[in-house]
Amino acid sequence: MPSLRLAPASTSDFRDLAEKRLPRQLFDYVDGGAYSENTLRANVEDFQTLRLRQQVMRDVSKLDTSVELFGRPMTMPVALAPIGLGGMMARRAEVQAKRAADAAGLPFCLSTVALCPVDEVAAISSTPFWFQLYMLRDRGAVTEILERAKAAGVKTLVFTVDVAILGTRYRDIRNGLSGDIGRWAKLRSGPLSYLLHPDWTYDVGVKGKPHTFGNLERYVPDARTPADFAAWITNQIDASVTWKDIEWLRSVWEGDLVIKGVLTPEDAAEAVQAGADGIVVSNHGGRQLDGVSSSIEALPRIAVAVGDKTAVLMDGGVRSGLDVVKAVASGAKAVLIGRPWIYAVAARGEQGLLALLRNFENEMKVAMSLTGARTIGEITGDILDTARKG
């Protein structure tokens, strides 16, 4: 482990700093995955089995990492993924992330179960951001939530489809949480852990209030803490949703529609048939069903199947600019990063996230220059070394 006194240079460095700063329950909530965490590990490890094919003596004096997605420019093919409970990891973390994303020229996606509501995030700037939706049984509530998102300037909706039931995370159970949100008020070692993390306790626990899910407050009016929302959300997750429900969603949402949580070509084809403007190849960061394919393993066959019919994105295991290049070479139009940005904000706030994003861009440029790719369009499967794997 690098010294925590040194300047963080990588996602793993920010992870170390976040672990030091956060109470154990909160760090494990962000860091952990389902069951034995095999898919969580595979998401990261399978990137390492991919090798880049170095090519030299190319004119790479001018590099361009920019890309256009859903009609809007991005400085690099990276978006900040939705993170539930983000505001518990740093004071108003979603607001800090939006500021950093705006400064970096990248999209930020706000979670349904974020602490900061859409209007608070929208107040940062007029730059559009994305909004992530879980389908709730109460369609009236869904319609109202989407109306508020539209009023806040959201033009891209990310509909998460891999949460028909909440995954089981052993770390959360051991820490006194159950499922995804759990019994917040019954954390077994909570008080001691908070006393051992006074910086977090003051900055987030005291100054970071309210600790409520801002987008859902009107539906649970007596709620004061994340625990108060747990039962309502668990009961509201609609396990009956099928591809036919996309027609209804389209009737209340006119903007870009991205389907997140696709792992097979068959489901990708269904998403295209349903009219999705984009899909995210994703296993929910290894937090739902353990033992499924890593995202980077599933990506190439999905990209081949539907890549010319919709925008193919991916998330899960992206930890560096090198990984971004590998994902694009494997067929992704762009990637979403979740844990990296929340580690950075938890560790060093908005400035930490800006530093992380600069690192990603610099790492991309090194990889591009030494594989002969001057633009994102020139990052193809040809830059991957297929002669060997592992």
C-alpha positions in Angstrom: 0.0 0.0 0.0 1.4 3.4 -0.9 1.9 5.9 1.8 -1.3 7.9 2.4 0.9 11.0 2.9 1.9 11.0 -0.8 -0.2 12.6 -3.5 -2.7 10.0 -4.8 -1.8 8.9 -8.4 -4.3 6.2 -9.1 -7.8 4.9 -8.3 -6.3 2.5 -5.8 -4.6 5.4 -4.0 -7.9 7.2 -3.7 -9.5 4.0 -2.5 -6.9 3.7 0.3 -7.6 7.3 1.3 -11.4 6.8 1.3 -11.0 3.6 3.4 -9.0 5.6 5.9 -11.6 8.5 6.0 -14.9 6.6 6.0 -16.6 4.6 8.8 -16.2 0.9 8.0 -19.9 0.4 7.2 -19.9 3.2 4.6 -16.7 2.1 3.0 -17.8 -1.5 2.7 -21.1 -0.4 1.3 -19.4 1.3 -1.6 -16.5 -1.1 -1.9 -18.3 -4.4 -1.6 -20.2 -6.8 -3.9 -22.6 -9.6 -3.9 -22.0 -12.9 -2.1 -18.3 -13.9 -2.4 -17.5 -11.0 -4.7 -16.2 -13.1 -7.5 -17.8 -11.0 -10.2 -16.6 -7.8 -8.4 -13.0 -9.1 -8.7 -13.5 -10.4 -12.2 -14.6 -6.9 -13.4 -11.2 -5.6 -12.5 -9.0 -8.6 -13.2 -10.4 -9.3 -16.7 -9.2 -5.9 -17.8 -5.7 -6.9 -16.8 -5.8 -10.0 -19.1 -6.3 -7.7 -22.1 -3.0 -6.7 -23.6 -2.4 -3.6 -25.8 -0.5 -3.9 -29.1 2.3 -1.4 -29.0 3.0 0.4 -32.3 5.8 2.9 -32.7 7.0 5.4 -35.3 3.5 6.9 -35.9 2.8 10.6 -35.9 1.0 11.0 -32.6 2.0 14.6 -32.1 -1.7 15.6 -31.9 -4.1 13.4 -29.8 -7.8 14.0 -29.5 -9.7 12.1 -26.7 -13.0 13.8 -27.3 -16.2 12.0 -28.4 -19.8 12.9 -29.0 -22.6 11.0 -27.3 -26.3 11.6 -27.6 -25.6 14.8 -29.5 -23.4 16.3 -26.9 -19.6 16.6 -26.8 -17.4 14.9 -24.1 -13.7 15.6 -23.6 -13.1 11.9 -23.3 -15.4 8.8 -23.4 -16.1 8.7 -19.7 -19.2 9.5 -17.6 -19.7 9.5 -13.9 -22.0 6.6 -13.0 -25.0 6.9 -10.6 -24.0 6.1 -7.0 -26.7 5.5 -4.4 -26.1 7.1 -1.0 -23.3 9.1 -2.5 -23.9 12.0 -0.1 -23.1 9.8 2.8 -19.5 9.3 1.6 -18.7 13.0 1.3 -20.6 16.2 2.1 -23.2 16.6 -0.7 -21.1 14.4 -2.8 -23.4 14.5 -5.8 -23.1 18.3 -6.0 -19.3 18.1 -5.8 -19.3 15.4 -8.5 -21.5 17.6 -10.8 -19.1 20.5 -10.4 -16.1 18.3 -11.2 -17.8 16.7 -14.2 -18.8 20.2 -15.6 -15.2 21.4 -15.2 -13.9 18.2 -16.9 -16.4 18.4 -19.7 -18.0 15.0 -18.9 -21.6 13.8 -18.1 -22.7 13.2 -14.5 -25.5 10.7 -13.8 -27.6 11.3 -10.6 -29.0 8.2 -8.9 -32.7 7.9 -7.9 -31.4 7.2 -4.4 -28.9 10.0 -4.2 -29.0 12.3 -1.2 -29.0 15.4 -3.3 -32.2 16.0 -5.3 -32.3 16.9 -9.0 -33.0 20.6 -8.3 -30.0 20.9 -6.0 -27.7 19.3 -8.6 -29.3 21.4 -11.4 -28.5 24.6 -9.4 -24.8 24.0 -10.0 -25.0 25.0 -13.7 -27.1 24.9 -16.8 -25.1 22.0 -18.2 -27.4 19.0 -18.6 -26.8 15.9 -16.5 -28.2 12.4 -16.7 -30.7 10.8 -14.3 -30.9 7.2 -13.3 -34.3 5.5 -12.7 -35.4 2.4 -10.8 -38.9 1.4 -11.9 -41.2 1.7 -9.0 -44.6 0.1 -8.5 -46.1 3.6 -8.1 -46.1 4.7 -11.7 -47.5 8.1 -10.5 -44.4 8.6 -8.5 -42.2 7.6 -11.4 -44.0 10.1 -13.6 -43.5 12.9 -11.1 -39.9 12.1 -10.6 -39.3 12.2 -14.3 -41.2 15.5 -14.6 -38.9 17.0 -12.0 -35.8 15.6 -13.8 -37.0 17.2 -17.1 -37.7 20.5 -15.3 -34.1 20.3 -14.0 -32.7 20.1 -17.5 -32.1 16.3 -17.7 -32.1 15.0 -21.2 -30.7 11.5 -20.8 -32.5 8.9 -18.7 -30.5 5.8 -17.6 -33.0 3.1 -16.7 -31.5 0.4 -14.5 -33.0 -3.1 -15.3 -30.9 -5.5 -13.2 -32.6 -4.8 -9.8 -35.7 -7.0 -10.0 -34.6 -8.0 -6.5 -31.9 -6.5 -4.3 -28.6 -8.5 -4.3 -27.2 -9.9 -1.0 -23.9 -8.4 0.1 -22.2 -10.2 2.9 -20.2 -7.2 4.0 -23.4 -5.3 4.6 -24.9 -8.1 6.6 -21.8 -8.3 8.8 -21.9 -4.6 9.3 -25.5 -4.6 10.4 -27.0 -3.7 7.0 -29.3 -5.9 5.0 -29.6 -6.0 1.3 -28.9 -2.7 -0.4 -29.9 -0.1 2.2 -31.0 -2.0 5.2 -31.4 -1.2 8.8 -29.3 1.9 8.9 -30.2 2.7 12.5 -28.9 -0.7 13.7 -25.3 -0.6 12.6 -23.6 -3.0 15.1 -20.3 -1.1 15.3 -21.6 2.3 14.1 -21.0 4.6 17.1 -17.4 3.4 17.7 -16.6 3.6 14.0 -17.9 7.2 13.8 -15.9 8.2 16.8 -12.8 6.8 15.1 -13.5 9.0 12.0 -14.1 12.5 13.4 -13.4 14.3 10.1 -16.2 12.4 8.4 -18.5 12.7 11.4 -18.2 16.5 11.4 -18.0 17.1 7.6 -20.7 14.7 6.5 -22.5 13.6 9.7 -23.1 17.2 10.9 -22.5 19.6 8.0 -23.8 17.2 5.2 -27.4 17.1 6.3 -30.1 16.4 5.3 -29.3 12.6 5.2 -32.4 11.8 3.1 -33.1 10.7 -0.4 -33.9 14.0 -1.9 -35.7 12.7 -5.0 -38.0 10.6 -2.8 -38.7 12.8 0.2 -42.3 13.6 -0.8 -43.2 9.9 -0.9 -41.8 9.2 2.6 -42.6 12.5 4.3 -41.6 11.4 7.8 -38.2 10.1 6.8 -35.1 11.7 8.3 -32.4 9.1 7.6 -31.6 6.6 4.8 -33.0 3.9 7.1 -36.4 5.5 7.0 -36.5 5.0 3.2 -35.4 1.4 3.3 -38.7 -0.4 3.6 -40.5 1.9 1.2 -37.9 1.4 -1.6 -37.7 -2.3 -1.0 -41.4 -2.6 -1.4 -41.5 -0.3 -4.4 -39.0 -2.1 -6.6 -41.2 -3.6 -9.3 -40.1 -7.1 -10.1 -42.9 -7.5 -12.8 -41.2 -5.1 -15.3 -40.6 -6.5 -18.8 -39.6 -5.1 -22.1 -43.2 -4.2 -22.8 -43.0 -1.6 -20.0 -40.5 0.4 -22.1 -43.5 1.5 -24.2 -45.0 3.1 -21.1 -41.7 4.7 -20.1 -41.4 6.2 -23.6 -44.9 7.7 -23.2 -43.7 9.8 -20.2 -40.0 10.3 -21.2 -39.2 12.0 -24.5 -35.4 12.4 -24.1 -32.6 9.9 -24.6 -33.3 6.5 -23.1 -30.3 4.3 -22.0 -30.9 0.7 -20.7 -28.4 -0.2 -18.0 -27.8 -3.7 -16.9 -27.4 -5.7 -20.1 -25.0 -8.7 -20.2 -26.2 -10.8 -23.2 -26.6 -10.2 -26.9 -30.2 -11.4 -26.6 -31.1 -8.7 -24.0 -29.2 -6.1 -26.0 -31.3 -7.0 -29.1 -34.5 -6.6 -26.9 -33.3 -3.2 -25.8 -32.8 -2.2 -29.4 -36.2 -3.5 -30.3 -37.7 -1.5 -27.5 -36.2 1.7 -28.9 -33.2 2.3 -26.6 -30.9 5.1 -27.7 -28.1 3.3 -25.7 -27.3 0.4 -23.5 -24.9 -0.1 -20.7 -23.2 -3.5 -20.6 -23.2 -3.9 -16.8 -23.5 -6.3 -13.9 -24.2 -3.5 -11.4 -20.6 -3.4 -10.4 -20.8 -7.0 -9.1 -23.3 -6.0 -6.5 -26.3 -8.0 -7.7 -25.8 -11.6 -9.0 -22.4 -13.0 -8.2 -20.8 -15.5 -10.7 -21.9 -13.7 -13.9 -19.6 -12.5 -16.7 -17.5 -9.5 -16.1 -18.6 -6.5 -18.1 -15.5 -6.4 -20.2 -15.9 -10.1 -21.0 -19.5 -9.6 -22.1 -18.8 -6.4 -24.0 -17.3 -7.6 -27.4 -20.1 -10.0 -28.3 -22.8 -7.4 -27.5 -21.0 -4.7 -29.4 -20.8 -7.0 -32.5 -24.5 -7.9 -32.1 -25.9 -4.4 -31.8 -23.2 -1.8 -32.0 -24.4 -0.4 -35.3 -28.0 0.0 -34.0 -27.5 1.7 -30.6 -24.8 3.3 -28.5 -23.0 0.7 -26.5 -21.6 1.8 -23.2 -20.1 -0.3 -20.3 -19.3 0.0 -16.6 -17.7 -2.3 -14.1 -14.0 -2.6 -13.3 -12.8 0.6 -15.1 -10.0 1.9 -12.9 -7.8 3.8 -15.3 -7.4 5.5 -18.6 -5.8 2.3 -19.9 -9.0 0.5 -19.1 -11.0 3.2 -21.0 -8.9 2.5 -24.1 -9.3 -1.2 -23.7 -13.1 -0.8 -23.4 -13.3 1.4 -26.4 -11.2 -1.1 -28.4 -13.6 -3.8 -27.3 -16.6 -2.0 -28.7 -17.7 0.6 -26.2 -18.7 4.1 -27.3 -17.9 5.3 -23.7 -17.6 4.0 -20.2 -19.2 4.9 -16.9 -17.1 5.0 -13.7 -18.7 4.6 -10.3 -16.4 3.5 -7.5 -13.4 5.5 -8.8 -15.3 8.8 -8.6 -16.8 8.2 -5.2 -13.5 7.0 -3.8 -11.9 10.3 -5.0 -14.7 12.5 -3.7 -14.7 10.7 -0.3 -10.9 11.1 -0.1 -10.3 14.6 -1.4 -13.6 16.1 -2.5 -14.2 17.9 -5.8 -10.5 18.6 -6.3 -9.7 14.9 -5.7 -12.1 13.9 -8.4 -10.7 16.5 -10.8 -7.2 15.1 -10.2 -8.5 11.6 -10.9 -10.1 12.6 -14.1 -6.9 14.3 -15.2 -5.1 11.1 -14.5 -7.6 9.2 -16.7 -7.1 11.6 -19.6 -3.3 11.4 -19.3 -3.3 7.6 -19.1 -5.5 7.5 -22.2 -3.1 9.7 -24.1 -0.1 7.6 -23.2 -2.0 4.4 -24.4 -3.2 6.1 -27.6 0.2 7.5 -28.5 1.9 4.1 -28.0 -0.7 2.2 -29.9 -0.8 4.6 -32.8 -4.4 5.9 -32.2 -4.7 9.6 -32.6 -8.4 9.9 -32.1 -11.1 7.8 -30.3 -12.3 6.6 -33.7 -8.9 5.1 -34.3 -9.1 3.0 -31.1 -10.3 -0.3 -32.6 -9.8 -4.0 -31.9 -6.6 -3.8 -33.9 -4.8 -2.2 -30.9 -5.5 -5.3 -28.7 -2.9 -8.1 -28.8 -5.0 -11.1 -29.7 -2.0 -13.4 -30.0 -2.1 -14.1 -26.3 -4.4 -13.6 -23.4 -3.4 -13.4 -19.7 
